Amino acid sequence: MESGYAHPEVLVDVPWMATHLNDPDVRLVEVDVSPATYDKGHIPGAVLWNAYTDLRGDSYRPASDEEITSLLSRSGILPETTVVFYGYGGVLGFWLMKMYGHRDVRLLNGNRDSWKQAGHDWTTAKPAIEPAHYPTVREDGDLIASRTDLVDDIGKQANLLLDVRSRAEYIGENFWPSGAPYDTGRAGRIPGALHVPVDAVRSENGAYVGMDALRAMFEEKRVGADRSIITYCTIGNRAGQAWFVLKYLLGYPDVRVYYGSWVEWGMLPESAVAVGEN
């Protein structure tokens, strides 16, 4: 795939997915925030990971290592499996697998509708998956940042903290992307965070925009490859998107995701919160 990206090998297109539908060494995974879209129709053989119930636990906290190990095992995934993600939260699945050290992880370069638009049919049948035994996973500390890391960094600015949510979320008008209220949480941002909305990294068909446009988008905000960068959003999906672009498309060496993101930070009364314009 000619692109100029630092690691184009992690992106696949619809023809590649169609060719590998019956490959026993490939597992397709659709990631979304509910089963509704998947249940109406999905790529044949794909399993669903629910970003809320599978990848997070009680009070939206990230799922434990044991829960992720169980998810991988019941999804029929082994350490040597090529795992290909697509859907609303596909990049979150990609980041998660890399964070747990899985070797071969790929991402559809386009939205889920590109499958249908290419003339392929959906299926409503859920695949019969033979459970596997995935070894117990362990987090890679080079790819994830904790709330403690961010608390310790406030005022020091050793890391470049990127808030990649919408402007309304960043300035404290909305807690959730939809604007829906959240009774126990506070809207706003982590003090010192730089605002770089991530929506513009993809074109209308869901494919990533060109290398020059991506580089300009971040360099305009002085987000350079020489900095240690931590991204965050609301539940980690958009933060994973920014991480993927910076690390795999632009080749930045030191990028982490604060997976707890605003759904953790904004719920805790002791968290420092900034609101309004810079």
Sequence and secondary structure as in RCSB ss.txt:
>XXXX:A:sequence
MESGYAHPEVLVDVPWMATHLNDPDVRLVEVDVSPATYDKGHIPGAVLWNAYTDLRGDSYRPASDEEITSLLSRS
GILPETTVVFYGYGGVLGFWLMKMYGHRDVRLLNGNRDSWKQAGHDWTTAKPAIEPAHYPTVREDGDLIASRTDL
VDDIGKQANLLLDVRSRAEYIGENFWPSGAPYDTGRAGRIPGALHVPVDAVRSENGAYVGMDALRAMFEEKRVGA
DRSIITYCTIGNRAGQAWFVLKYLLGYPDVRVYYGSWVEWGMLPESAVAVGEN
>XXXX:A:secstr
  S  S GGGEE HHHHHHTTT TTEEEEEEESSSHHHHH B TT EEEETTTTSB GGG B  HHHHHHHHHHT
T  TT EEEEESTTHHHHHHHHHHTT S EEEESS THHHHHTT   B                 TTTEE HHHH
HHHTTT  SEEEE S HHHHTTS SSTT    TT   SB TT EE  SGGGB TTS B  HHHHHHHHHTTT  T
TS EEEE SSSHHHHHHHHIIIIIS  S EEEETTHHHHHTT TTS  B S  
